[in-house]
Amino acid sequence: MKIRHFLAALALMGSTHAGTETPHAPVPPPPAPADSGWWFRAAPYAWLTAVDGDVTIGPLTAPVDISISDTLDSLDMAYMGVFEVGKGNLSLGLDVIYGKLSSDNEAGGRIFDSFRFEQKQWVLTPFLAYRAIQTERYHMDVFAGARITLLEAELTGRFARGGETSATRDTDWADPIIGIRGQAELTDKVFFRYNGDIGGFGVSSDFTWQAFAGFGYHFTGNVSAAIGYRGLGVDYSKDSFSVDTVSHGPVIGLEVVF
């Protein structure tokens, strides 16, 4: 059953996770064409996350402890993809994530027996990248942009002696980010990729970060795939809402460049 869920999640996500926050592009573009002409990149990907941290909505605060197995069981719908266009050393891109999920966590306390967390989340990451280093076997970009989060969340606490109470929040925020990404060609077919950014700086979130590292394979000059591991942390609070979580898990992506 979990294998079937996993395959279904990949199909839907090819078209991030939150409460939890989720992302910048995990798959950097290939080296710029020799003629420095226009190029376009489309990269659907799937990110299977585990989440650790705490969420507060109104008077309710609950720990978040979601395993990858829990994500496969509770994921209702998700879409993830990166779209980028470039010319010469400059490129402009957008990472789009939509996720809808729910989870139940045991509380085991005298007041609450368990918590249920439900959310719908969009994470939009527009970015501008500059090719700082370009050699025959390696390239590195620096980039800057924003991580925009639109979140609808509901937290329900079930009392140990019966009954329950709920709190909801419909909110959004934007964090500036800066980072680097790169690719090293290990052979004619195999490559290593990395990507990392930091942001927030107190503008919205106190701090947010993201990191990815993995390997890929060139099927053709225009089609490749990459697999690796990604982590994303966020520490955001405003009024009676806060989220302090780290999402992490394997990423697999397909990339087409033309």
VEXPA-898408 format. One record per residue: x, y, z of N, C-alpha, C, O in turn. Coordinates in steps of 0.1 Angstrom, whole numbers, padded with zeros to 4 digits, always signed. Layout:
// residues N
XYZXYZXYZXYZ ...
This chain:
// residues 258
+0008-0012+0000+0000+0000+0000+0009+0013+0000+0006+0022-0007 +0020+0012+0008+0028+0024+0009+0036+0026-0005+0038+0038-0009 +0039+0015-0011+0045+0017-0024+0036+0023-0034+0040+0032-0042 +0023+0019-0034+0013+0025-0042+0012+0040-0039+0011+0048-0048 +0012+0043-0026+0011+0058-0022+0023+0065-0027+0022+0077-0032 +0035+0059-0026+0047+0066-0031+0046+0069-0046+0050+0080-0050 +0042+0059-0054+0041+0061-0068+0031+0072-0071+0033+0080-0080 +0020+0072-0064+0010+0082-0066+0015+0096-0063+0012+0105-0070 +0022+0097-0052+0028+0110-0048+0038+0115-0058+0038+0127-0061 +0046+0106-0064+0055+0110-0075+0048+0116-0087+0052+0126-0092 +0037+0109-0090+0030+0113-0102+0023+0127-0100+0023+0135-0109 +0018+0129-0088+0011+0142-0085+0022+0153-0083+0019+0164-0088 +0033+0150-0077+0042+0160-0074+0050+0164-0086+0057+0175-0086 +0050+0156-0096+0058+0159-0108+0051+0170-0116+0056+0175-0125 +0039+0173-0112+0033+0182-0121+0039+0196-0122+0034+0204-0129 +0061+0208-0014+0068+0209-0006+0059+0208+0000+0048+0206-0005 +0060+0210+0014+0054+0205+0027+0055+0217+0035+0064+0225+0033 +0047+0219+0044+0048+0230+0051+0043+0229+0065+0044+0218+0071 +0039+0239+0072+0036+0241+0085+0049+0241+0092+0052+0242+0103 +0055+0239+0083+0066+0232+0078+0070+0242+0067+0060+0248+0069 +0074+0246+0060+0077+0255+0049+0084+0247+0039+0089+0236+0041 +0085+0251+0030+0091+0243+0020+0096+0252+0009+0086+0259+0005 +0109+0257-0001+0117+0256-0009+0124+0263-0018+0117+0271-0025 +0136+0263-0022+0142+0268-0035+0145+0256-0044+0145+0245-0039 +0148+0259-0056+0149+0248-0066+0161+0239-0062+0172+0243-0060 +0158+0226-0062+0169+0216-0058+0178+0212-0070+0188+0206-0067 +0174+0216-0082+0181+0211-0094+0186+0223-0102+0178+0229-0109 +0199+0227-0101+0205+0238-0108+0205+0235-0123+0204+0224-0127 +0205+0246-0131+0205+0244-0146+0219+0240-0151+0229+0241-0144 +0219+0234-0163+0232+0230-0169+0240+0242-0173+0235+0253-0173 +0252+0240-0177+0260+0251-0182+0253+0259-0193+0246+0253-0201 +0256+0272-0194+0249+0280-0205+0254+0275-0218+0266+0271-0219 +0246+0275-0228+0250+0271-0242+0262+0279-0246+0264+0290-0242 +0269+0273-0255+0282+0279-0260+0279+0292-0267+0288+0301-0266 +0268+0293-0273+0265+0306-0280+0258+0316-0271+0255+0327-0276 +0257+0313-0258+0251+0322-0248+0237+0326-0253+0233+0338-0250 +0230+0318-0260+0216+0321-0265+0206+0319-0254+0210+0315-0242 +0193+0320-0257+0183+0318-0248+0181+0303-0245+0183+0295-0254 +0178+0299-0232+0175+0286-0229+0163+0286-0219+0161+0295-0211 +0156+0274-0218+0145+0273-0209+0146+0259-0202+0150+0249-0208 +0143+0259-0189+0144+0247-0181+0131+0244-0174+0125+0253-0168 +0126+0232-0175+0114+0227-0168+0118+0215-0160+0124+0206-0165 +0116+0215-0147+0121+0205-0138+0110+0201-0128+0111+0206-0117 +0101+0192-0131+0092+0186-0121+0100+0178-0111+0109+0171-0115 +0096+0178-0098+0104+0170-0088+0094+0166-0077+0084+0171-0075 +0099+0156-0070+0091+0151-0058+0101+0152-0046+0112+0148-0046 +0095+0157-0035+0103+0158-0022+0095+0151-0011+0084+0155-0007 +0100+0139-0006+0093+0132+0005+0099+0136+0018+0111+0133+0021 +0091+0143+0026+0097+0149+0038+0093+0143+0051+0082+0137+0053 +0103+0144+0060+0100+0142+0074+0101+0156+0080+0108+0164+0076 +0093+0159+0091+0092+0172+0097+0093+0171+0112+0087+0163+0118 +0102+0180+0117+0104+0180+0132+0103+0195+0136+0108+0204+0130 +0096+0197+0148+0095+0211+0153+0083+0213+0161+0077+0204+0167 +0079+0226+0161+0067+0230+0169+0059+0240+0161+0064+0248+0153 +0045+0239+0162+0036+0249+0156+0027+0254+0167+0022+0247+0175 +0024+0267+0166+0015+0274+0175+0004+0281+0167+0008+0289+0158 -0008+0278+0170-0020+0286+0164-0029+0290+0175-0035+0281+0182 -0030+0303+0177-0038+0308+0188-0033+0303+0201-0021+0304+0204 -0042+0297+0210-0038+0292+0223-0032+0278+0222-0027+0273+0233 -0031+0272+0211-0027+0258+0210-0012+0257+0205-0009+0263+0195 -0004+0250+0211+0009+0247+0207+0011+0232+0207+0008+0225+0216 +0016+0227+0195+0018+0212+0194+0031+0209+0188+0036+0216+0179 +0038+0198+0192+0050+0193+0186+0046+0187+0172+0035+0181+0171 +0055+0189+0163+0053+0183+0149+0064+0172+0148+0076+0175+0148 +0060+0160+0146+0069+0149+0144+0063+0139+0134+0056+0130+0137 +0066+0143+0121+0061+0136+0110+0072+0128+0103+0081+0134+0098 +0071+0115+0101+0081+0107+0094+0077+0107+0079+0067+0111+0075 +0087+0102+0071+0084+0101+0057+0073+0091+0055+0065+0093+0046 +0072+0081+0063+0061+0071+0062+0047+0078+0065+0037+0076+0058 +0047+0087+0075+0035+0095+0078+0031+0104+0066+0019+0105+0063 +0041+0110+0060+0039+0118+0048+0032+0111+0037+0022+0116+0031 +0037+0099+0034+0031+0091+0024+0016+0087+0027+0008+0086+0018 +0014+0085+0040+0000+0081+0044-0009+0093+0044-0021+0091+0042 -0004+0105+0048-0013+0116+0050-0014+0126+0039-0022+0135+0039 -0005+0125+0029-0004+0135+0018-0017+0134+0009-0020+0123+0004 -0025+0144+0008-0037+0144+0000-0034+0149-0014-0040+0143-0023 -0025+0159-0016-0022+0163-0029-0010+0172-0029-0008+0179-0019 -0002+0171-0040+0010+0180-0040+0014+0182-0055+0013+0173-0063 +0019+0194-0058+0025+0197-0071+0038+0204-0068+0039+0213-0060 +0049+0200-0076+0062+0207-0074+0069+0208-0088+0068+0199-0096 +0075+0220-0090+0082+0221-0103+0090+0234-0103+0086+0244-0096 +0100+0234-0111+0109+0246-0113+0109+0250-0127+0110+0241-0136 +0107+0263-0130+0107+0268-0144+0117+0280-0144+0116+0289-0136 +0126+0279-0154+0136+0289-0155+0139+0293-0169+0139+0284-0178 +0142+0305-0172+0146+0310-0185+0159+0318-0184+0160+0326-0174 +0168+0317-0193+0181+0324-0191+0187+0328-0205+0183+0323-0215 +0196+0337-0204+0204+0342-0216+0217+0346-0211+0218+0355-0202 +0228+0341-0217+0241+0344-0212+0243+0340-0198+0241+0329-0194 +0248+0349-0189+0251+0346-0175+0239+0349-0166+0241+0346-0154 +0228+0354-0171+0217+0357-0162+0205+0347-0165+0203+0343-0176 +0198+0344-0154+0186+0336-0156+0175+0341-0145+0179+0346-0135 +0163+0338-0149+0152+0342-0140+0143+0329-0139+0139+0323-0149 +0140+0326-0126+0132+0313-0124+0122+0314-0113+0121+0324-0106 +0114+0304-0113+0103+0303-0103+0102+0288-0098+0100+0279-0106 +0102+0286-0085+0100+0273-0079+0086+0273-0074+0083+0282-0066 +0077+0264-0078+0063+0264-0074+0060+0251-0066+0063+0240-0071 +0055+0253-0054+0051+0241-0046+0037+0243-0041+0034+0254-0035 +0029+0233-0042+0016+0232-0035+0014+0219-0028+0017+0209-0034 +0010+0220-0016+0008+0208-0008-0004+0208+0001-0007+0219+0007 -0011+0197+0002-0023+0196+0011-0021+0183+0019-0020+0172+0013 -0020+0184+0032-0018+0172+0040-0024+0174+0054-0028+0185+0058 -0024+0163+0061-0030+0162+0075-0022+0152+0082-0017+0142+0076 -0021+0154+0095-0014+0144+0104-0019+0144+0118-0025+0154+0123 -0018+0133+0124-0022+0131+0138-0010+0128+0147-0002+0120+0143 -0009+0135+0158+0003+0133+0167-0002+0131+0181-0011+0138+0186 +0003+0121+0188+0000+0118+0201+0006+0129+0211+0017+0133+0209 -0003+0133+0221+0002+0142+0230+0006+0135+0243+0016+0138+0249 -0003+0126+0248+0000+0118+0260+0001+0126+0272+0008+0122+0282 -0005+0138+0273-0004+0146+0285-0017+0145+0293-0027+0138+0289 -0017+0153+0304-0029+0153+0312-0040+0161+0306-0052+0159+0309 -0037+0171+0298-0047+0179+0292-0051+0174+0278-0063+0172+0276 -0041+0172+0269-0045+0168+0256-0040+0153+0254-0029+0150+0257 -0049+0146+0247-0045+0132+0244-0038+0131+0231-0029+0123+0229 -0042+0140+0221-0036+0140+0208-0039+0153+0201-0048+0161+0205 -0031+0156+0190-0034+0168+0182-0035+0163+0167-0029+0154+0163 -0044+0171+0160-0045+0168+0145-0041+0182+0139-0047+0192+0142 -0032+0181+0129-0028+0192+0121-0031+0191+0107-0028+0181+0101 -0038+0201+0101-0042+0201+0087-0037+0214+0080-0038+0224+0086 -0033+0213+0068-0028+0225+0061-0029+0224+0046-0028+0213+0040 -0031+0235+0040-0029+0237+0026-0018+0248+0024-0019+0258+0031 -0009+0246+0015+0002+0256+0014+0008+0257+0000+0010+0248-0007 +0009+0270-0004+0017+0274-0016+0030+0280-0011+0031+0288-0002 +0041+0275-0018+0054+0282-0016+0059+0286-0030+0062+0277-0038 +0060+0298-0032+0065+0304-0045+0078+0310-0043+0080+0319-0034 +0088+0306-0051+0102+0311-0049+0107+0317-0062+0113+0310-0070 +0104+0330-0065+0111+0336-0076+0125+0340-0073+0129+0343-0062 +0134+0338-0083+0148+0341-0081+0155+0346-0093+0151+0343-0105 +0166+0353-0091+0174+0358-0102+0188+0353-0100+0194+0355-0089 +0194+0346-0110+0207+0339-0108+0217+0345-0118+0214+0349-0129 +0230+0345-0113+0241+0349-0121+0252+0339-0122+0256+0334-0111 +0256+0335-0134+0267+0325-0135+0280+0331-0132+0286+0339-0140 +0286+0328-0120+0298+0335-0115+0310+0327-0120+0321+0333-0122 +0309+0314-0121+0320+0305-0125+0316+0296-0136+0305+0290-0135 +0323+0295-0147+0320+0286-0158+0333+0280-0164+0341+0287-0169 +0334+0267-0162+0345+0260-0168+0340+0248-0176+0327+0246-0177 +0348+0240-0182+0343+0229-0190+0336+0219-0182+0327+0212-0186 +0341+0216-0169+0335+0206-0161+0328+0211-0148+0323+0203-0140 +0327+0224-0146+0321+0229-0134+0315+0243-0137+0320+0251-0144 +0303+0245-0130+0298+0259-0130+0292+0262-0116+0287+0253-0109 +0292+0275-0113+0285+0279-0100+0278+0292-0102+0283+0301-0109 +0266+0293-0097+0257+0305-0098+0256+0310-0084+0256+0303-0074 +0254+0324-0083+0249+0330-0071+0235+0335-0074+0232+0339-0086 +0226+0335-0064+0212+0339-0067+0206+0347-0055+0211+0345-0044 +0196+0354-0058+0188+0361-0048+0174+0361-0052+0170+0361-0064 +0165+0361-0042+0151+0360-0045+0143+0361-0033+0147+0368-0023 +0131+0355-0033+0122+0356-0022+0115+0342-0020+0112+0335-0030 +0112+0338-0008+0104+0326-0006+0090+0331+0000+0090+0336+0011 +0080+0329-0008+0067+0334-0005+0058+0323+0000+0056+0313-0008 +0053+0324+0012+0045+0313+0017+0030+0317+0019+0028+0328+0025 +0021+0310+0014+0006+0312+0016+0001+0299+0023+0001+0289+0017 -0004+0301+0035-0007+0289+0043-0021+0290+0050-0025+0301+0055 -0029+0280+0049-0041+0278+0056-0039+0266+0065-0036+0255+0061 -0040+0268+0078-0037+0257+0088-0048+0256+0098-0054+0266+0102 -0050+0244+0103-0059+0242+0114-0053+0232+0124-0047+0221+0120 -0053+0235+0137-0047+0227+0147-0058+0223+0157-0065+0232+0163 -0061+0210+0159-0071+0206+0168-0065+0198+0179-0058+0188+0177 -0069+0202+0192-0064+0195+0203-0075+0186+0209-0086+0191+0212 -0073+0173+0211-0083+0164+0217-0080+0162+0231-0069+0157+0235 -0089+0166+0240-0087+0166+0254-0087+0151+0259-0093+0142+0254 -0079+0149+0269-0077+0136+0275-0090+0130+0281-0092+0118+0281 -0099+0139+0286-0111+0135+0292-0123+0136+0282-0135+0136+0286 -0120+0138+0269-0131+0139+0259-0133+0153+0255-0131+0163+0262 -0138+0154+0242-0140+0168+0236-0127+0173+0229-0117+0166+0230 -0129+0184+0222-0117+0189+0215-0119+0204+0213-0130+0210+0215 -0108+0211+0210-0108+0225+0207-0099+0227+0194-0089+0220+0193 -0103+0237+0186-0095+0239+0174-0092+0254+0172-0099+0263+0177 -0081+0256+0165-0077+0270+0161-0072+0270+0147-0066+0260+0142 -0076+0280+0139-0072+0281+0125-0065+0294+0122-0065+0303+0130 -0057+0293+0111-0050+0305+0107-0048+0305+0092-0044+0295+0086 -0052+0316+0085-0050+0318+0071-0040+0330+0070-0044+0341+0072 -0028+0327+0066-0017+0337+0066-0008+0336+0055-0008+0326+0047 +0001+0346+0053+0011+0346+0042+0022+0355+0047+0021+0364+0054 +0034+0351+0041+0046+0360+0044+0056+0357+0033+0056+0347+0026 +0066+0366+0033+0077+0366+0022+0090+0368+0029+0092+0377+0037 +0100+0360+0026+0113+0361+0031+0123+0363+0020+0123+0356+0010 +0132+0373+0021+0143+0374+0011+0153+0363+0013+0155+0359+0025 +0159+0358+0002+0169+0348+0003+0181+0351-0006+0180+0358-0016 +0193+0346-0002+0205+0346-0010+0211+0333-0010+0210+0326+0000 +0218+0329-0021+0224+0315-0020+0233+0313-0032+0236+0321-0040 +0238+0300-0032+0247+0296-0043+0242+0282-0047+0236+0275-0040 +0245+0278-0060+0242+0265-0065+0253+0262-0075+0259+0271-0081 +0255+0249-0078+0265+0245-0087+0264+0231-0092+0256+0223-0086 +0272+0228-0101+0273+0214-0107+0287+0211-0112+0293+0219-0118 +0291+0199-0109+0304+0194-0113+0302+0181-0121+0295+0172-0117 +0307+0181-0133+0306+0169-0142+0317+0159-0138+0329+0161-0140 +0312+0148-0132+0322+0137-0128+0326+0128-0139+0338+0124-0140 +0317+0126-0148+0319+0118-0161+0311+0125-0172+0305+0135-0169 +0311+0119-0183+0303+0124-0194+0288+0123-0191+0280+0130-0197 +0284+0114-0182+0270+0111-0179+0266+0115-0165+0255+0119-0162 +0276+0113-0155+0272+0115-0141+0277+0129-0136+0288+0133-0139 +0269+0135-0128+0273+0148-0122+0269+0149-0108+0260+0142-0103 +0275+0159-0101+0272+0162-0087+0266+0176-0086+0271+0185-0093 +0255+0178-0079+0248+0191-0078+0247+0195-0063+0245+0186-0054 +0247+0208-0061+0244+0213-0047+0237+0226-0048+0237+0233-0059 +0230+0230-0038+0222+0242-0037+0220+0246-0023+0217+0237-0014 +0222+0258-0019+0220+0263-0005+0216+0277-0005+0221+0285-0013 +0208+0281+0005+0204+0295+0007+0201+0298+0021+0198+0288+0029 +0202+0310+0025+0198+0315+0038+0189+0327+0036+0190+0334+0025 +0181+0330+0045+0172+0342+0044+0164+0345+0056+0167+0340+0067 +0154+0353+0054+0145+0358+0065+0151+0371+0071+0146+0382+0068 +0162+0370+0078+0169+0381+0084+0160+0390+0092+0163+0402+0093 +0149+0385+0098+0140+0393+0105+0130+0401+0098+0121+0408+0104 +0130+0400+0084+0121+0407+0076+0107+0402+0078+0097+0409+0081 +0106+0388+0077+0093+0381+0081+0097+0370+0091+0094+0371+0103 +0104+0360+0085+0109+0349+0094+0122+0355+0101+0129+0363+0096 +0124+0350+0113+0137+0353+0120+0148+0347+0112+0159+0353+0111 +0146+0335+0107+0157+0329+0099+0150+0317+0091+0141+0310+0096 +0155+0315+0079+0152+0304+0071+0164+0299+0063+0172+0307+0060 +0165+0286+0061+0176+0281+0053+0172+0269+0045+0161+0263+0048 +0180+0266+0035+0177+0254+0027+0190+0249+0021+0199+0256+0018 +0191+0235+0020+0203+0229+0015+0200+0216+0007+0191+0209+0011 +0206+0214-0004+0205+0202-0012+0218+0197-0017+0227+0205-0020 +0220+0184-0017+0232+0178-0024+0227+0165-0030+0220+0157-0024 +0232+0162-0042+0229+0149-0048+0236+0147-0061+0245+0154-0065 +0233+0136-0067+0239+0132-0080+0229+0131-0091+0217+0129-0088 +0233+0132-0103+0224+0131-0115+0230+0124-0126+0242+0120-0126 +0222+0122-0136+0226+0114-0148+0220+0121-0161+0208+0124-0161 +0229+0123-0171+0224+0128-0183+0219+0117-0193+0227+0109-0197 +0207+0117-0195+0201+0107-0205+0205+0111-0219+0209+0103-0228 +0203+0124-0222+0207+0130-0235+0212+0144-0232+0214+0148-0220 +0215+0152-0242+0220+0166-0240+0209+0175-0234+0213+0186-0229 +0197+0171-0235+0186+0179-0231+0178+0174-0219+0170+0181-0212 +0180+0161-0216+0172+0154-0205+0181+0148-0195+0190+0141-0199 +0178+0151-0182+0186+0145-0172+0177+0143-0159+0166+0148-0159 +0182+0136-0150+0175+0133-0137+0185+0135-0126+0197+0132-0127 +0180+0139-0114+0189+0140-0102+0181+0135-0090+0169+0135-0089 +0189+0129-0081+0184+0124-0068+0193+0128-0057+0206+0128-0059 +0188+0132-0046+0196+0137-0035+0188+0138-0022+0177+0133-0021 +0194+0146-0013+0187+0149+0000+0186+0164+0002+0196+0171-0001 +0175+0168+0008+0172+0182+0010+0167+0185+0024+0160+0177+0029 +0172+0196+0029+0167+0201+0042+0162+0215+0041+0168+0223+0034 +0152+0219+0049+0146+0232+0049+0142+0236+0063+0133+0229+0068 +0147+0247+0068+0143+0251+0081+0137+0265+0081+0140+0273+0072 +0127+0267+0090+0121+0280+0091+0117+0283+0105+0113+0274+0113 +0119+0296+0109+0116+0300+0122+0108+0313+0121+0114+0324+0119 +0095+0312+0121+0086+0324+0118+0075+0325+0129+0070+0315+0134 +0073+0337+0133+0062+0340+0143+0056+0354+0141+0063+0363+0138 +0043+0355+0143+0036+0367+0142+0023+0366+0150+0016+0357+0147 +0021+0376+0158+0008+0375+0167+0008+0362+0174+0017+0358+0181 -0003+0355+0172-0005+0342+0179-0002+0330+0170-0008+0319+0172 +0006+0332+0160+0010+0321+0151+0025+0320+0150+0032+0330+0149 +0030+0307+0151+0044+0305+0149+0047+0291+0144+0039+0282+0146 +0058+0290+0137+0062+0277+0131+0077+0277+0132+0084+0286+0127 +0083+0267+0139+0097+0265+0140+0100+0250+0137+0099+0242+0146 +0103+0248+0124+0104+0234+0120+0115+0232+0110+0121+0241+0105 +0119+0219+0109+0129+0215+0099+0123+0204+0091+0119+0194+0097 +0122+0206+0078+0117+0195+0069+0129+0189+0061+0138+0197+0057 +0129+0176+0060+0141+0170+0054+0137+0157+0048+0128+0150+0053 +0143+0153+0037+0140+0140+0030+0146+0139+0016+0152+0149+0012 +0144+0128+0010+0150+0126-0004+0142+0134-0014+0130+0135-0013 +0149+0138-0025+0144+0145-0036+0147+0138-0049+0159+0133-0050 +0138+0136-0058+0141+0131-0071+0134+0140-0081+0123+0144-0080 +0142+0144-0092+0137+0153-0101+0141+0149-0116+0151+0143-0118 +0132+0153-0125+0135+0152-0139+0136+0165-0145+0129+0175-0142 +0146+0167-0154+0149+0180-0160+0149+0180-0175+0156+0171-0181 +0143+0190-0182+0143+0191-0196+0148+0205-0199+0142+0215-0194 +0158+0207-0207+0164+0220-0211+0164+0221-0226+0168+0212-0233 +0159+0232-0231+0159+0235-0245+0161+0250-0248+0161+0254-0260 
